[in-house]
Amino acid sequence: GACNEGRNTSRNQNTRLSLGYEKKARHPDPTDNQVESPTKCAWRTTKHGIHYWETYTPVVNWFSICLLLSQALANNWYTKQVDFVLAYPQADPECEMYMKLPRGIEVPGMNNDTHALKLLKNLYGGRAAGRIWVQYLTTGLSNIGYKQSKVDECVWYKGDIIFTFYVDDGIIWCPREEGIAEFMKDIQDSKKTKQAFDIEDRGDISDYLGINLSRKESGQVLLSQPGLTDQIINEVLGATKYKARPTPAPSTKILHRDLDGTAFKGDFDYRSVVGKLNFLEKGSRPDLSYAVHQCARFSSNPKESHAEAIRHIAKYLMATR
């Protein structure tokens, strides 16, 4: 258990609130239905210098993934996608911490006025929980002989085996099929890693961080985000039928602040849509880069002219989805 040791505690002693919940794995693609059900601590009750010190958590750069993907295609490398099951609780907390009894949990002889639960594992919800997990994972990788890239903190290598990870989603890259098996054997060997990893084999790369990767007969790989694309179209255009556009933005018009222009009607969340478009163009649609950048410049005070530029992009997505 992540927390199973009852301790007497006074009401004014520092404890962390908790709540039980069912959490959908945070993948940007709304069609992803992976579900996890951990216990989560309420981070609002934690204090800097007492419950945590640093919070920075690195994730692999998408450019690194694209670079390795191109190398894998050009050189016929083998790949395997892995998932660390309930990653955060695999690590221990970095300091002694306690939490109140979760709502709905009753323990004979215990209540929040007199007892607290000691955390034995790094639960979701802590401000430093992500950093603690990454430290735990990278320590294990270092113990089995892997070295960290000087360019990307989440790219590790040993000989011709490369491992990249984004929180709990990892990819193994190697020109030898035996290298993939070697990594899986080593990472699950607690004597070598000096850690205990619960890892799931998800096969060859087909979907990563909400981005679909499909191989064509020519050997090319098509990157697409159909779920996110449809979500943007529906959020911006709704059920109304519009004529599709052949380009993401008019070639003769440059957006400006338009201080005297009509205020944005607010029929969609401008900032939210810009964020989704930014993720889309970075992941699989570089053709949107210029148009999205232009719209992003006016997120603090969008006018109707800026919203119309967003609608133009959505209409282009209709034609090119």
N, C-alpha and C positions, 0 to 999 in steps of 0.2 A: 504494500500500500504506500501511497505517497505521503500519507499523514495518519499515523495510527497510535501515537504515544500521547496519552492524556497527561496534562500537567496542571497542578493547581496554579491559579494566577489571580491577582487582584484586578479589579475593574480598570484601574488606571495604568496597568502594564501594557507595553506596546504589543498589540496583536494586529493581525491583518484580517480584514473581512473576507468572506468567501461566498461563492455562489456556485451551484451546480448548473450545468447547461449543456445543450447539445449544439455543437459547433460545426458549421459547414467549412470544410477546408478552404482556405483563402486562395482560390484560383480565380483569375480575372474572367475566365470563361464561365458564363452563367449556366452552361449546359453541363458543367462538371458536377457530378452528384456524389463525390467522395465525402463521407461524413465521419467525423470523429467525435467522441464524447468524453472529454477530459473534465476534471474539476478545475475551475479557474479562480484565481485570487483577484480581489478588487485592488487594482494598482493605485487608486486614488488615496488609499490609506497608508501607503508606504512613504518613507521619508529618506531623502538623500543623506548619505553619511551614516545611516542606521541600517536600512534594509538593502540599499544598493549604493554603488559608487559611480560606475560607468555604465552607459546604456548603448553605445554604438555597436551595431550588429552588421557586419559586411555580408553582402550577397554577390553572387557571380554577375559580372557584367554581361549584358546581352551580346555585346560585340565579341566577347570571348567565346560564347556559344556559337555564334555565326562563323567565326574564324575556324573553330575546331570542326564544325559541321562541314565546312568547305574542304578542310583537310581530309576528313573522313571519307567524303565522296570522291575526292581526287585520288586517294590512295587505297580505297577499299578497306578502310578500317572497320573493326567490329565495335559495336556500341551496345550498352545496356543501361536501362533506366532503373533506378532503385529509389525506394521510399523508406525513410526511417519512421517506423510506426510510433505514434505519440512521442515525437522526438524530445520535447522539452523535459518531460519527467524521467527520461533516461539518465539525465545528469543530476547531481546532488546540488542543493542550494549552496551559495558561497559563504553563508554565515548562518548562525542559529536563528531560526525564525518560527513564529507561532501564528496560528490563525484561529478565528472563532469557529464554532461548530456550524457547518453548512445548514442552511434553512431546510427544514424537513427531516433532519437527522437527529434522532433521539438516542442518547446513550444513558443507560441506567446509572444514576448517581452522579451524572455530569450535566452542567449547564454553562452558558456563557458568562454567568456571574462568578463562577468558581473555577472553571477549567478552560483550557485552550488546547489545540492540537499542535504538536510539534511537526514541522514540515521535514520529511525525510527525503523528498525529491523536489526538483525545480519545477514548480507548477506554472501553467499558462497564466498570463495576466500580470506577472511581475515586470517592472520596468526594465530590469536587467535580464529577464528570462531568456531572451533570444541570444544575448551575448554569452551567457553562461553555457547554453547549448553549443554554440559555435566553438567555444573554448574546449568543451568536452570532446567534440568531434575532432577538432584539429590536433588535440593532444593524442588521441587514438591514432590518427593518421601519421603523426610524427613518430609514434612508438613502433609502427610497422615499416618505418624507413622512407616515408614520403616527404618530399620537400615542397615548400610553399613558393608559388610564383612571386617574383618581385614586382610584377605588373598588376596581377589580380589576386587578392587575398584568398579567394575561394577557388583557385585553380591549384591543385596539388599533383605532383608527378613522382614516379619512381621508375627509372629506366624508360621503357616505351609505354608505360601505363599512365594515363592521365585521369584524374578524378575532379569533377566540378560539382558544386552544390549551391542550391538556393534554399536556405533554411533546411528543410527536411527532404527536398527533392534533389537527387544526385544523378549524374551521368558518368559512366565509365567509358573511356575511349582507349582503344589499343589496336595496333595492326595485327596482333595475334589473338586468336580466340582463347588460347590458353591463358593469356594475360587477364582476361575478364574473370575467368574462374579463379585465378590466383588472387585477385583483389577480393572477390567475394569470400574466399576461404580465410584470408588474412584478417579482414575487417570483422569477421564473426568469431575469431579466435581470441577469447578474452585474456589468455595467457600472453599473447603477443601485444595486443592493444592496451592491456591493463585497464580496459573499460569493458562494459557490457552493452553491445549494440543489438537492438531488435530491428532487423532490416528486411525489407520485402523486395523480391525480384519482380519488376514490372515489364521485363522483356525489352525488345528493341524499342528505340525512340519512336513514338507515334504522336504523343501530345506532351508538351512541356510548357508549364506556366501558362496554360490556356491557349497555346499556339499549336495548331495541328501541323504535323510534318508527314506528308504523303509522298512516296517515291513513285516516279513515273518510269515507264519502260525504257526511256532514254537514259536513265540513271540520275536524272535531276530530282531534286527534292522541292516540293511546293510548300511554302509556309503560308498558312491561312488562319484567320480567326473568325470563323463564320458566326459563332455565338455572339461575340462582342460586336461584330459588324451589324447584325440584325438588331441587337439591343440599341445601338446608336440610332439606326434608322427609325425604329419604332418610337424612341424617346423624342426625337426631333420632329419627325413628320407625322407620327401617329397613324391613324387609319386613313387619313386623307391621301388620295392618289395624286401624284405629281409626275411631271415629265422628267425623265432621267437626264442628267447632264453628262457631256462627253469629257469634261475637264473638272478638276477639283476646285478651280477658281477662275473667274474671268481673266483673260490675258491682258486686258487693257485697263484694269481697275486695281488700285492699291488702297488698302484700308487705311484710314486715318482716325483720329480721335473723335471726329464728328460731334464736337461739343454742342452744337445747336441742333443736332439731329433728334429724331423721335426716341423717347426712352424705350428700352427693351420691354416688351409686353410680359415677359416672364412665363411664357407657355412651356418652357423647359429649363432645367437647371444648367445655366451657361457654363459655369466653372466645372461642373461634373462632366458635362459632355466634352469639354476641352481636354480634361484629364484622360478620358477614355480614348479620345482621338489621338492624344499624344502617345498612349500605350500602343495603340493600333499601328501608328506610323513607325514607331521604334521597332515593333515586333515583326511586322510583315508587310507594311504598306509605305515604303519610303516615298512613293509618288505623292503622298499627302503632306510631306514635310513642310513645304513652303506655305501652303494654305493654312495648315494647322498653326504654324508659328505666327502668322498674321493675326489669326483670331485670338490666340493666347495673349497677345500684347494688351488686349483690352478687357481682360477678365474682371478687373476691379470695378469698371464702370461701363458695361456693354450697352450699346445703343441698338436700335432696331436694324441698322445697317450691318452691324457686326453679327447679329443673330441671323440675318439673311445670308451672310457668308457661311455660317454654320449649316444652314439649310441647303446651300449650294453643295457643300461637301457631302451631306447626307444623300442628296439626289445623285451625285457622282458615284457614291457607294452602291446605290440601287443598280446602276448600270454595270458596275464592275465587281459585284460581290461574288 
